[in-house]
Amino acid sequence: MLADIIPGIANFNWHPSKYRPRPSSSGPTQCKRKLTYKALEYPERKPGDRFAVVLDDSSWHEELTCQWIEQSTFKLHSQQMPVTIPNALPWLIDYEQPFICNMCGETIQPGSLHGHIDGICTDLFFEDYLFEHKAINHFTFETYRKGAWPIDHMTQCVLYFEGLHDIQPELNKAILLIKNKNTSGYLEYLLQYDFHSKTLTILETTVSDGTIIDLGDPLPTFPNLFQDALEQFAMIETHRNAGTLPDRQYEPHEWQCEYCPFNDPCWNSLEITTEKVLELNDETTKLAHELDRLTEDRKRLEKEEDKLKRAFRLLLKNHGVQRAHGPTIDVLRKEEHRSTVNQELIPLDILSAARTTSTIEKLLVKPHAKTIKAMPTKSAYLRVINQ
């Protein structure tokens, strides 16, 4: 009764927002093509009802986290405070009209980059930290925990640092807190920004179980995030003025495309032909050879792995054990039972009705055959044959 109507209610009041450069869309992994479609005011597909629920969930996760922080020794304040960087987008000054922000009601002048921070945290020693909260899915959370950098969120923090500099110039540290919406685990990044060199440094990364992730020495640094974000917005503006689109960054099966409101016009406009051939330049040729090398390395390693696995399986079986123990490592042999379907027992008409066809895309890299000049031979047999 309720399960099927709640998502529709959550998505009932959806309407497309107008494109404006925002800190939240400034990161390098943001799809430039999607942002350009939006800048061109192309009709966009309404998001699915469940997706609307997912987006709304994130704001509630942030609210819960903020309530818990307020019960700690930290003081959280300045939540959703507006931040503006005047004249950050000079190419818009002569073409854009002032607009009123629907969140804070401020009038934003043309060429300004405007956003809202999640808050500022003050500790017991009265040191302030920019606070940014993100609630994400388990898969993305695990990629960050295992070493990928949340570069888009870090870029957003850099833009907020720049916007707050005139108000609070000594504020140069941030707490980027990322919540796993599936497990309620947290991942915290302590960031520091150098305004002179425009460089962001990760000082510490902590998991909610108390684990401190080793960041190595020197600490990870990210220069030019601020300038890169502005250049990305400038590139989108160039495409908007020319009525063109940047190259695609993602493939149709990736989530960036699956959830994109411009998926249909973006991919339906593409026609693949086997007649035309794209000429690789020097850079892409090198990358193709690198892909071929990695592919061959993987095949070689898989063969070596199979040989070693076979050797250890025989070793354990010959000694009648399931486990081998060494000073620093163990080898275990496990048996798993899997259920399979014997197609010969299924009537042909049922089997035909159940059979489906899907397209699997494969990428093959084929180095050109090398021409090898034959060396002159001194073989008496070949001399006789050649005569």
C-alpha positions as CSV (number, residue, x, y, z in Angstrom):
1,M,0.0,0.0,0.0
2,L,2.7,2.5,0.9
3,A,5.9,1.0,-0.6
4,D,4.9,1.8,-4.1
5,I,3.5,5.3,-3.5
6,I,6.2,6.8,-1.3
7,P,8.9,7.1,-4.1
8,G,6.3,8.8,-6.3
9,I,5.5,11.3,-3.6
10,A,9.2,12.0,-3.0
11,N,9.6,12.8,-6.7
12,F,6.3,14.6,-7.2
13,N,7.5,18.1,-7.0
14,W,10.6,17.6,-9.2
15,H,11.5,20.3,-11.7
16,P,14.8,20.8,-13.6
17,S,17.1,23.4,-12.1
18,K,18.8,26.0,-14.2
19,Y,22.5,25.5,-15.0
20,R,24.9,27.6,-13.0
21,P,28.5,26.9,-12.1
22,R,28.4,25.6,-8.5
23,P,31.0,24.3,-6.1
24,S,29.1,21.0,-5.9
25,S,29.7,20.4,-9.7
26,S,33.3,21.6,-9.9
27,G,35.2,18.3,-9.5
28,P,37.2,16.7,-12.3
29,T,35.1,13.5,-12.3
30,Q,31.9,15.5,-13.0
31,C,30.7,14.7,-16.5
32,K,31.4,17.8,-18.6
33,R,29.1,16.5,-21.3
34,K,26.2,16.3,-18.9
35,L,26.9,19.8,-17.5
36,T,27.1,21.2,-21.1
37,Y,23.7,19.6,-22.0
38,K,22.3,21.4,-19.0
39,A,24.0,24.6,-19.9
40,L,22.4,24.4,-23.4
41,E,19.0,24.0,-21.6
42,Y,18.5,20.6,-23.3
43,P,15.2,18.9,-22.1
44,E,16.2,16.5,-19.4
45,R,14.6,13.2,-18.3
46,K,12.9,13.2,-15.0
47,P,14.8,11.1,-12.5
48,G,13.4,7.8,-11.3
49,D,11.3,7.9,-8.2
50,R,13.7,5.7,-6.2
51,F,16.6,8.0,-7.2
52,A,14.6,10.9,-5.7
53,V,14.4,9.0,-2.4
54,V,18.1,8.3,-2.5
55,L,18.9,11.9,-2.9
56,D,16.6,13.0,-0.1
57,D,18.1,10.3,2.1
58,S,21.5,12.0,1.9
59,S,20.2,15.3,3.4
60,W,18.6,13.4,6.3
61,H,21.9,11.5,6.9
62,E,23.6,14.9,7.2
63,E,21.0,16.2,9.6
64,L,21.5,13.2,11.8
65,T,25.2,13.5,11.8
66,C,25.0,17.2,12.7
67,Q,22.7,16.4,15.7
68,W,25.3,13.9,17.0
69,I,28.2,16.3,16.5
70,E,26.3,18.9,18.6
71,Q,26.2,16.4,21.5
72,S,30.1,16.1,21.3
73,T,32.7,18.5,22.5
74,F,32.8,20.1,19.1
75,K,30.6,23.1,18.4
76,L,29.0,23.1,14.9
77,H,27.8,26.4,13.6
78,S,27.4,28.5,10.4
79,Q,25.4,25.7,8.8
80,Q,24.4,26.4,5.2
81,M,26.2,29.7,5.4
82,P,26.3,31.3,1.9
83,V,29.8,31.6,0.3
84,T,30.5,33.7,-2.8
85,I,33.7,34.2,-4.8
86,P,33.3,37.5,-6.7
87,N,34.5,37.6,-10.3
88,A,35.6,34.0,-10.3
89,L,33.9,33.5,-13.7
90,P,34.8,36.7,-15.6
91,W,33.5,35.3,-18.9
92,L,29.9,35.5,-17.5
93,I,30.1,39.2,-16.3
94,D,28.9,40.7,-19.5
95,Y,26.4,37.9,-20.4
96,E,24.7,36.9,-17.1
97,Q,22.1,38.8,-15.2
98,P,22.1,39.0,-11.3
99,F,20.1,36.2,-9.8
100,I,18.5,35.5,-6.4
101,C,19.7,32.3,-4.7
102,N,16.6,30.2,-3.8
103,M,18.4,28.9,-0.7
104,C,19.6,32.0,1.1
105,G,17.8,34.8,-0.8
106,E,21.0,36.7,-1.6
107,T,21.4,38.5,-4.9
108,I,24.4,37.1,-6.7
109,Q,26.2,39.4,-9.1
110,P,27.3,38.1,-12.6
111,G,30.5,36.2,-12.7
112,S,30.4,35.1,-9.1
113,L,30.7,31.5,-7.9
114,H,28.1,30.9,-5.2
115,G,27.5,28.0,-2.8
116,H,26.7,27.0,0.8
117,I,28.9,25.3,3.3
118,D,27.7,22.5,5.5
119,G,29.1,24.3,8.5
120,I,32.2,25.2,10.6
121,C,33.4,23.0,13.5
122,T,35.1,24.5,16.5
123,D,37.1,22.2,18.8
124,L,37.9,22.6,22.6
125,F,41.0,24.7,21.7
126,F,38.8,27.2,19.7
127,E,40.3,26.1,16.4
128,D,37.9,26.3,13.5
129,Y,37.5,23.7,10.7
130,L,35.4,23.9,7.6
131,F,32.9,21.0,7.8
132,E,31.7,19.2,4.7
133,H,29.5,16.1,5.0
134,K,28.7,13.5,2.3
135,A,26.5,10.4,2.5
136,I,27.3,7.9,-0.2
137,N,26.7,4.2,-1.2
138,H,28.7,1.3,0.1
139,F,30.6,0.7,-3.2
140,T,32.0,4.2,-3.5
141,F,32.7,4.3,0.2
142,E,34.9,1.2,-0.1
143,T,36.8,2.6,-3.0
144,Y,37.7,5.6,-0.9
145,R,38.6,3.4,2.1
146,K,40.9,1.3,-0.1
147,G,42.8,4.3,-1.4
148,A,40.9,6.2,-4.0
149,W,40.7,10.0,-3.3
150,P,37.3,11.8,-3.1
151,I,38.7,14.4,-5.4
152,D,35.3,16.0,-6.3
153,H,34.5,16.6,-2.6
154,M,38.0,17.9,-2.0
155,T,37.7,20.4,-4.9
156,Q,34.4,21.6,-3.3
157,C,36.2,22.2,0.0
158,V,38.9,24.2,-1.9
159,L,36.3,26.5,-3.4
160,Y,34.8,27.1,0.0
161,F,38.2,27.9,1.4
162,E,38.6,30.5,-1.3
163,G,35.2,31.9,-0.7
164,L,35.7,32.2,3.1
165,H,39.2,33.7,2.9
166,D,38.0,37.3,3.0
167,I,35.7,36.5,5.9
168,Q,38.0,34.3,8.0
169,P,41.5,34.3,6.4
170,E,43.0,32.1,9.1
171,L,40.6,29.2,8.3
172,N,42.7,26.7,6.3
173,K,41.7,23.3,7.7
174,A,38.7,21.2,6.9
175,I,37.0,18.0,8.1
176,L,35.5,16.1,5.1
177,L,33.2,13.5,6.7
178,I,31.9,10.8,4.5
179,K,29.2,8.4,5.7
180,N,28.4,5.0,4.3
181,K,24.6,5.0,3.9
182,N,24.5,1.1,3.9
183,T,26.6,0.4,7.1
184,S,26.6,3.9,8.8
185,G,30.4,3.8,8.9
186,Y,32.3,7.0,8.6
187,L,35.5,8.0,6.8
188,E,37.1,11.3,7.9
189,Y,39.7,13.3,5.9
190,L,41.5,16.1,7.7
191,L,42.5,18.6,5.0
192,Q,44.8,21.7,5.0
193,Y,44.8,24.3,2.3
194,D,47.7,26.6,1.4
195,F,46.3,29.8,-0.2
196,H,49.7,30.9,-1.5
197,S,50.5,27.7,-3.5
198,K,46.8,26.8,-4.0
199,T,47.6,23.3,-2.7
200,L,45.4,21.0,-0.7
201,T,47.1,18.4,1.6
202,I,45.5,15.4,3.3
203,L,46.8,15.4,6.9
204,E,45.0,12.4,8.2
205,T,42.4,9.8,7.2
206,T,40.4,8.0,9.9
207,V,37.8,5.3,9.8
208,S,35.0,5.2,12.4
209,D,36.4,2.1,14.0
210,G,39.4,4.1,15.0
211,T,41.7,2.9,12.2
212,I,44.1,5.6,10.9
213,I,45.0,4.9,7.3
214,D,48.6,5.2,6.4
215,L,49.0,8.0,3.9
216,G,52.7,7.6,3.3
217,D,55.5,10.1,3.3
218,P,55.2,12.7,1.9
219,L,51.5,13.3,2.6
220,P,49.2,13.4,-0.5
221,T,49.0,16.8,-2.0
222,F,46.7,18.2,-4.7
223,P,47.8,21.4,-6.4
224,N,45.7,23.5,-8.8
225,L,42.3,22.2,-7.8
226,F,40.9,25.7,-7.6
227,Q,42.3,26.7,-11.1
228,D,41.3,23.4,-12.6
229,A,37.7,23.9,-11.4
230,L,37.5,27.4,-13.0
231,E,39.0,26.1,-16.2
232,Q,36.4,23.3,-16.3
233,F,33.6,25.9,-16.0
234,A,35.2,28.0,-18.7
235,M,35.4,25.0,-21.0
236,I,31.7,24.3,-20.5
237,E,30.9,27.9,-21.3
238,T,33.0,27.7,-24.5
239,H,30.9,24.7,-25.6
240,R,27.7,26.4,-24.7
241,N,28.6,29.5,-26.8
242,A,29.6,27.2,-29.8
243,G,26.6,24.9,-29.4
244,T,29.0,21.9,-29.2
245,L,29.5,19.0,-26.8
246,P,32.7,17.8,-25.1
247,D,33.8,14.2,-25.6
248,R,32.1,11.4,-23.6
249,Q,33.9,10.5,-20.4
250,Y,31.9,7.3,-19.4
251,E,30.4,4.2,-21.0
252,P,26.7,3.5,-21.0
253,H,26.9,0.7,-18.4
254,E,28.6,3.0,-15.8
255,W,26.4,4.7,-13.2
256,Q,27.3,8.2,-14.4
257,C,25.5,7.3,-17.6
258,E,22.7,5.1,-16.2
259,Y,21.5,7.9,-13.9
260,C,22.2,10.8,-16.3
261,P,19.1,12.8,-17.3
262,F,20.6,13.2,-20.8
263,N,21.4,9.5,-21.4
264,D,19.1,9.1,-24.3
265,P,20.2,12.1,-26.5
266,C,23.8,11.5,-25.6
267,W,24.0,7.9,-26.7
268,N,21.2,7.6,-29.2
269,S,22.9,10.2,-31.4
270,L,26.0,7.9,-31.8
271,E,26.1,5.6,-34.8
272,I,28.9,3.0,-34.8
273,T,30.2,2.1,-38.3
274,T,32.7,-0.6,-39.2
275,E,33.7,1.2,-42.4
276,K,35.5,4.2,-40.9
277,V,38.8,3.9,-39.0
278,L,40.1,6.3,-36.4
279,E,43.8,7.2,-36.7
280,L,45.6,7.0,-33.4
281,N,47.9,9.9,-32.5
282,D,51.3,9.4,-30.8
283,E,49.8,9.6,-27.3
284,T,46.9,7.2,-27.9
285,T,49.3,4.8,-29.7
286,K,51.5,4.7,-26.6
287,L,48.4,4.0,-24.5
288,A,47.3,1.2,-26.8
289,H,50.7,-0.5,-26.5
290,E,50.6,-0.1,-22.7
291,L,47.1,-1.8,-22.7
292,D,48.5,-4.6,-24.8
293,R,51.5,-5.0,-22.4
294,L,49.2,-5.1,-19.4
295,T,46.9,-7.6,-21.1
296,E,49.9,-9.9,-21.9
297,D,51.2,-9.5,-18.4
298,R,47.8,-10.5,-17.0
299,K,47.6,-13.6,-19.2
300,R,51.1,-14.6,-18.1
301,L,50.4,-14.1,-14.4
302,E,47.1,-16.0,-14.7
303,K,49.0,-19.0,-16.2
304,E,51.6,-18.8,-13.4
305,E,48.8,-18.6,-10.8
306,D,47.0,-21.6,-12.3
307,K,50.3,-23.6,-12.2
308,L,50.9,-22.8,-8.5
309,K,47.3,-23.5,-7.5
310,R,47.5,-26.9,-9.2
311,A,50.8,-27.7,-7.4
312,F,49.4,-26.8,-4.0
313,R,46.1,-28.6,-4.6
314,L,48.2,-31.8,-5.4
315,L,50.4,-31.2,-2.4
316,L,47.5,-31.0,0.0
317,K,45.6,-33.9,-1.6
318,N,48.7,-36.1,-1.6
319,H,49.2,-35.6,2.2
320,G,45.4,-35.9,2.9
321,V,45.0,-32.5,4.5
322,Q,43.0,-29.3,3.9
323,R,45.5,-26.9,5.3
324,A,49.3,-26.2,5.1
325,H,50.9,-24.0,7.7
326,G,54.1,-21.9,7.3
327,P,55.9,-19.4,9.6
328,T,54.2,-16.4,7.9
329,I,51.5,-17.8,5.6
330,D,48.8,-20.5,5.4
331,V,47.4,-22.4,2.4
332,L,43.9,-23.7,2.6
333,R,41.9,-26.0,0.3
334,K,38.1,-25.6,0.3
335,E,35.4,-27.5,-1.4
336,E,32.3,-25.6,-2.5
337,H,29.0,-27.1,-3.8
338,R,27.4,-25.4,-6.7
339,S,24.0,-26.1,-8.3
340,T,23.8,-26.2,-12.0
341,V,21.0,-26.7,-14.5
342,N,21.2,-29.7,-16.8
343,Q,19.8,-28.3,-20.0
344,E,19.3,-31.8,-21.5
345,L,16.6,-32.5,-18.9
346,I,14.6,-29.4,-19.9
347,P,12.0,-29.7,-22.7
348,L,13.2,-28.0,-25.9
349,D,10.2,-25.6,-26.1
350,I,10.7,-24.4,-22.5
351,L,14.4,-24.0,-23.0
352,S,13.9,-22.0,-26.2
353,A,11.4,-19.7,-24.5
354,A,13.8,-19.1,-21.6
355,R,16.8,-18.3,-23.7
356,T,17.7,-14.6,-24.1
357,T,20.3,-12.9,-26.2
358,S,22.6,-10.1,-24.9
359,T,25.4,-8.1,-26.5
360,I,28.8,-8.3,-24.9
361,E,31.3,-5.7,-25.8
362,K,35.0,-6.8,-26.2
363,L,38.0,-4.7,-26.7
364,L,40.9,-6.3,-28.6
365,V,44.4,-4.8,-29.0
366,K,46.4,-6.2,-31.9
367,P,50.0,-5.0,-32.4
368,H,51.0,-4.9,-36.0
369,A,53.3,-7.7,-37.1
370,K,56.9,-6.7,-37.2
371,T,58.8,-7.2,-40.4
372,I,62.0,-9.1,-39.6
373,K,64.8,-9.1,-42.1
374,A,66.0,-12.6,-42.7
375,M,69.7,-13.2,-41.7
376,P,71.9,-14.9,-44.3
377,T,72.4,-18.5,-43.5
378,K,75.4,-20.7,-43.8
379,S,73.5,-23.9,-43.7
380,A,74.8,-26.4,-46.3
381,Y,71.3,-28.0,-46.5
382,L,69.6,-24.6,-47.5
383,R,72.3,-23.9,-50.0
384,V,71.6,-27.2,-51.7
385,I,67.8,-26.5,-51.6
386,N,68.2,-23.0,-53.1
387,Q,70.2,-24.5,-55.9
